[in-house]
Amino acid sequence: MAPTMRTRTADTALTTAETAFALLTCEPAPLALDARPIPGLPDTTLPLDELRALLMYERYDNDTTDALWRELAHHARHRGPAWVVGAIGVALPALTRLAAKISRGRTRHADDVDSEVLAGFLYALRTADLAPPRLWLRLCWAAWRAGVTAVTADDSEELPLDLPSGSRSPKMPYGHPDLLLGRAAAAGLISADSAELISATRFGDALIEHLAADQGVTAPALRMRRRRAERIVAAAVVRGDLSGPVASSTAADHT
């Protein structure tokens, strides 16, 4: 795992995980793994930040790596939240590097990519078959696949594909985004919940994964619902449907 950590101007899922890991591994009682049963690792108990540094600067074969991640995943599944944070923290240099590759050239998606990479890794950590071979590779592959879902569409595909491509401006007044969302919900184009989802995650401080956990759904499912609603609103803006008086409707979509 290469020591590649991106500099962020605001908290993301990965930087938040890094902060939690730092608190978990600080003195006087850092979370530590008994590495003695794992062949190839030092015959001692290692604080997780030291273990991470070791993995960043030393090369280990697949048998050692698989045995280590089998142990970390088992601890994460059976020893409580601290070990979930600890396992994620050990993986963070690799997860950060994966997220950076996925979001390169797509900076507007970077925060979403971070969230999806972390969510994909966490899901695999909790559910993947821990038997060899290549457990670590499979965990990383799950994180990669999840991150790619955030940038599968081109940036322009936040809008419907059949929109005109010229420099056509929507009819005034298009106003503040929250006003547009409220008018779209009042017109029955999107649900009030979808309007709140867009507002909270695009213009507020809410993170998709937190809202998904509160609602009992997956982050990718909630992100897809947001994207569908955004496309409906964007199309309505371009058509001018939200520029005049909006009649209330009960036929809101259920995205």
ABEGO torsion letter per residue (X at the ends): XBBBBBBBABBBAAAAAAAAAAAAABOABBBBBBAAABBGBBBBBBBAAAAAAAAAABBBBAAAAAAAAAAAAAAAAAAEAAAAAAAAAAAAAAAAAAAAAAABGBAAAAAAAAAAAAAAAAAAAAABBABOBGAAAAAAAAAAAAAAAAAABBAAAABBAABBABABBBBOBAEBAAAAAAAAAAAGABBAAAAAAAAAAAABABBAAAAAAAAGBBAAAAAAAAAAAAAAAAAAAAAGAAABBBBBBAABBAX
